[in-house]
Every structure is written in structure tokens, then in C-alpha cells.
Amino acid sequence: QLQLVESGGGLVQPGGSLRLSCTASGFTLDFYAIGWFRQAPGKEREGVSCISSSGGSTNYADSVKGRFTISRDNAKNTVYLQMASLKPEDTAVYYCAALKTPVQHMCVMTRTFFDYWGQGTQVTVSS
């Protein structure tokens, strides 16, 4: 069974940090680009960041650029999203998604491109 599992969410004060993890089971992430998305109550799911299968290409939404860092450890079959300087507007359910592609530098944040999705992890930024 192919699964993506997110972890690392929680409650954090404004200005704080969290690291989210996205771990695959049932398949290897070596040939998958990974995206992180988030969905706040009443809003559409939006792309936050992506990383290519090689790890050589990354991209970020303007709202998180300079605060979030995406990385991957293929040996652990895991992708990370390090979030710093968190703001209340970062509050959302965060999802990771996998896109199988032979293009090693491909990195997109268009949700319809992705093949597999995790169940999400809640991030709440509040004092």
C-alpha cells in the first residue's frame, strides 16, 4: 500500500519554529518530486514549497520565502519542511504530495499534478 505520512505539526507561538516530515511507505521517493501544500479553514489548498527528485531544484510560495526550507533525505525516504518565524497566518493543515516524474529537476506546486497525498498535519500558530 502506497502511503505518505506527515508528522511534526502542533501548536507554536508566533516567531517559533517547527519541522514537518513526510515519510513514504510502500514506495521509494527517489523518482518523485515532492510538494508541500496547506489549507486553512475556508480557503483553498495552496502550494507552499516543492523539491525535485534530485533535490537540486526547490521553490517556495512568496508568503513563506525566506522562512521555510524544504529538504529531502532519500536514504530515509523522507522530505522535510523546516518552518521558522511562524506567523498566525501560517495556521493550516499541511499536506505533502508526491509526483512521479523522470525529470530530475522538476519542481511544481500545482496540486492537480500530484499522484499521492498524505492525510495532513495541523499547524497552529497562536499565542
C-alpha positions as CSV (number, residue, x, y, z in Angstrom):
1,Q,0.0,0.0,0.0
2,L,1.4,3.3,-1.1
3,Q,1.3,5.9,1.7
4,L,2.6,9.3,2.6
5,V,2.5,10.2,6.3
6,E,3.1,13.7,7.6
7,S,4.3,14.4,11.1
8,G,5.7,17.3,13.2
9,G,2.7,19.6,13.4
10,G,1.5,21.2,16.5
11,L,0.9,24.4,18.4
12,V,3.6,27.0,18.4
13,Q,3.8,30.7,19.3
14,P,4.3,33.4,16.7
15,G,8.0,33.6,15.8
16,G,8.5,29.9,16.7
17,S,9.7,27.0,14.5
18,L,8.5,23.6,13.5
19,R,9.9,20.9,11.3
20,L,7.4,18.8,9.3
21,S,8.3,15.4,8.0
22,C,6.8,13.5,5.1
23,T,7.7,9.8,5.0
24,A,6.7,7.4,2.3
25,S,5.9,3.7,2.8
26,G,5.2,1.1,0.1
27,F,7.3,3.0,-2.4
28,T,10.6,4.9,-2.7
29,L,10.6,8.6,-3.2
30,D,13.8,8.6,-5.4
31,F,11.8,9.3,-8.6
32,Y,9.3,11.6,-7.1
33,A,9.1,15.3,-6.8
34,I,7.5,16.4,-3.6
35,G,5.3,19.3,-2.8
36,W,4.1,20.7,0.5
37,F,0.6,22.3,0.5
38,R,-1.6,23.8,3.1
39,Q,-5.2,24.5,3.6
40,A,-6.6,27.0,6.1
41,P,-10.3,26.9,7.2
42,G,-12.5,28.3,4.5
43,K,-9.6,28.6,2.0
44,E,-8.4,26.7,-1.0
45,R,-5.4,24.4,-0.7
46,E,-2.3,26.3,-1.7
47,G,1.2,25.3,-2.7
48,V,3.9,26.1,-0.1
49,S,7.0,24.5,-1.4
50,C,8.4,21.9,-3.7
51,I,11.6,19.9,-4.3
52,S,12.7,17.9,-7.3
53,S,13.5,14.2,-7.1
54,S,17.2,15.1,-7.3
55,G,16.9,17.7,-4.6
56,G,18.6,20.2,-6.8
57,S,15.5,22.3,-7.5
58,T,13.3,23.9,-4.9
59,N,10.7,26.6,-5.0
60,Y,8.6,28.5,-2.4
61,A,5.4,30.5,-2.3
62,D,6.2,34.2,-1.8
63,S,4.4,34.1,1.6
64,V,6.9,31.7,3.0
65,K,10.1,32.5,1.1
66,G,13.0,33.2,3.4
67,R,11.2,31.5,6.4
68,F,10.6,27.9,5.2
69,T,13.2,25.4,3.9
70,I,12.4,22.2,2.1
71,S,14.9,19.3,2.0
72,R,14.9,15.6,1.4
73,D,16.8,12.5,2.6
74,N,16.2,9.8,0.1
75,A,18.0,7.3,2.3
76,K,15.3,7.8,4.9
77,N,12.6,8.1,2.3
78,T,11.6,11.4,3.9
79,V,11.1,15.0,2.9
80,Y,11.2,17.8,5.5
81,L,9.8,21.3,5.7
82,Q,11.6,23.4,8.2
83,M,9.4,26.4,9.2
84,A,10.8,29.4,11.1
85,S,9.5,32.8,12.1
86,L,6.0,31.4,12.0
87,K,3.0,33.7,11.8
88,P,-0.6,33.2,12.7
89,E,-1.5,33.2,9.0
90,D,0.6,30.1,8.6
91,T,-2.0,28.2,10.6
92,A,-3.4,25.4,8.4
93,V,-3.4,21.7,7.8
94,Y,-0.2,20.9,5.9
95,Y,-0.1,18.1,3.3
96,C,2.7,16.6,1.4
97,A,2.2,15.1,-2.1
98,A,4.3,13.1,-4.5
99,L,4.6,13.4,-8.2
100,K,6.3,10.6,-10.2
101,T,8.5,12.2,-12.9
102,P,11.6,11.2,-14.9
103,V,12.6,14.8,-15.0
104,Q,15.0,15.1,-12.1
105,H,14.9,18.9,-11.8
106,M,11.1,19.2,-12.0
107,C,9.5,21.1,-9.1
108,V,5.9,22.3,-9.3
109,M,3.3,23.5,-6.8
110,T,0.2,22.8,-8.9
111,R,-1.8,20.4,-6.9
112,T,-3.5,18.6,-9.8
113,F,-0.2,17.3,-11.0
114,F,0.4,15.1,-7.9
115,D,-0.3,11.4,-7.7
116,Y,-0.2,10.7,-3.9
117,W,-1.3,12.7,-0.9
118,G,-0.8,12.4,2.8
119,Q,-3.6,12.9,5.4
120,G,-2.2,16.1,6.6
121,T,-0.8,17.5,9.9
122,Q,-2.2,20.5,11.8
123,V,0.0,23.5,12.4
124,T,-1.4,26.2,14.7
125,V,0.4,29.4,15.3
126,S,-1.0,31.3,18.2
127,S,-0.1,33.0,21.5
